[in-house]
Amino acid sequence: MKDLVEFIAKSLVDDPAQVKVSEVQGANSVIIELHVRPRRHGRVIGKGGRVANAMRTLVRVLAAKEGKRVTLEIV
Protein backbone atom coordinates (compact mmCIF):
# COMPACT_ATOMS: atom_id res chain seq x y z
CA MET A 1 0.00 0.00 0.00
CA LYS A 2 2.82 2.36 0.88
CA ASP A 3 4.51 1.67 -2.45
CA LEU A 4 1.32 2.41 -4.38
CA VAL A 5 0.83 5.78 -2.68
CA GLU A 6 4.48 6.65 -3.24
CA PHE A 7 4.31 5.72 -6.93
CA ILE A 8 1.18 7.77 -7.56
CA ALA A 9 2.45 10.82 -5.66
CA LYS A 10 5.84 10.77 -7.39
CA SER A 11 4.09 10.58 -10.75
CA LEU A 12 2.08 13.71 -9.96
CA VAL A 13 4.78 16.11 -8.73
CA ASP A 14 7.63 17.75 -10.63
CA ASP A 15 10.37 16.68 -8.21
CA PRO A 16 9.84 13.08 -7.01
CA ALA A 17 12.64 13.42 -4.46
CA GLN A 18 10.40 15.72 -2.39
CA VAL A 19 7.82 12.96 -1.75
CA LYS A 20 8.08 11.02 1.51
CA VAL A 21 5.70 8.27 2.58
CA SER A 22 5.63 6.74 6.05
CA GLU A 23 3.50 3.92 7.39
CA VAL A 24 2.31 3.32 10.95
CA GLN A 25 1.12 -0.24 11.61
CA GLY A 26 -1.56 -1.09 14.15
CA ALA A 27 -3.29 -4.34 15.05
CA ASN A 28 -6.01 -4.07 12.41
CA SER A 29 -5.31 -0.66 10.94
CA VAL A 30 -2.63 1.18 9.01
CA ILE A 31 -2.01 4.91 8.78
CA ILE A 32 -0.14 6.09 5.69
CA GLU A 33 1.27 9.60 5.86
CA LEU A 34 2.15 11.33 2.61
CA HIS A 35 4.57 14.24 3.01
CA VAL A 36 4.78 16.66 0.09
CA ARG A 37 6.20 20.18 -0.18
CA PRO A 38 3.50 22.79 0.55
CA ARG A 39 3.63 24.15 -3.00
CA ARG A 40 2.80 20.70 -4.40
CA HIS A 41 -0.20 19.90 -2.21
CA GLY A 42 -2.53 21.07 -4.96
CA ARG A 43 -1.29 18.51 -7.46
CA VAL A 44 -1.56 15.64 -4.99
CA ILE A 45 -4.95 16.68 -3.64
CA GLY A 46 -6.43 17.60 -7.01
CA LYS A 47 -9.38 19.78 -7.87
CA GLY A 48 -12.01 19.32 -5.21
CA GLY A 49 -9.93 16.55 -3.63
CA ARG A 50 -10.57 14.12 -6.47
CA VAL A 51 -7.01 12.79 -6.73
CA ALA A 52 -6.68 12.36 -2.97
CA ASN A 53 -10.03 10.58 -2.77
CA ALA A 54 -9.08 8.27 -5.64
CA MET A 55 -5.82 7.36 -3.88
CA ARG A 56 -7.74 6.71 -0.65
CA THR A 57 -10.18 4.45 -2.50
CA LEU A 58 -7.39 2.40 -4.09
CA VAL A 59 -5.61 1.99 -0.77
CA ARG A 60 -8.84 0.98 1.00
CA VAL A 61 -9.46 -1.74 -1.60
CA LEU A 62 -5.97 -3.17 -1.06
CA ALA A 63 -6.41 -3.01 2.71
CA ALA A 64 -9.80 -4.73 2.54
CA LYS A 65 -8.22 -7.68 0.74
CA GLU A 66 -5.82 -8.02 3.69
CA GLY A 67 -8.59 -7.59 6.25
CA LYS A 68 -7.28 -4.25 7.52
CA ARG A 69 -8.44 -0.65 7.68
CA VAL A 70 -6.32 2.12 6.24
CA THR A 71 -6.20 5.89 6.53
CA LEU A 72 -4.30 8.10 4.09
CA GLU A 73 -3.19 11.44 5.50
CA ILE A 74 -1.62 14.12 3.35
CA VAL A 75 0.70 16.11 5.59
Secondary structure as GFF3:
##gff-version 3
##sequence-region A 1 75
A	DSSP	alpha_helix	2	12	.	.	.	ID=ss1
A	DSSP	three_ten_helix	16	18	.	.	.	ID=ss2
A	DSSP	beta_strand	20	25	.	.	.	ID=ss3
A	DSSP	beta_strand	29	35	.	.	.	ID=ss4
A	DSSP	three_ten_helix	38	40	.	.	.	ID=ss5
A	DSSP	alpha_helix	41	45	.	.	.	ID=ss6
A	DSSP	three_ten_helix	47	49	.	.	.	ID=ss7
A	DSSP	alpha_helix	50	65	.	.	.	ID=ss8
A	DSSP	beta_strand	69	74	.	.	.	ID=ss9
###
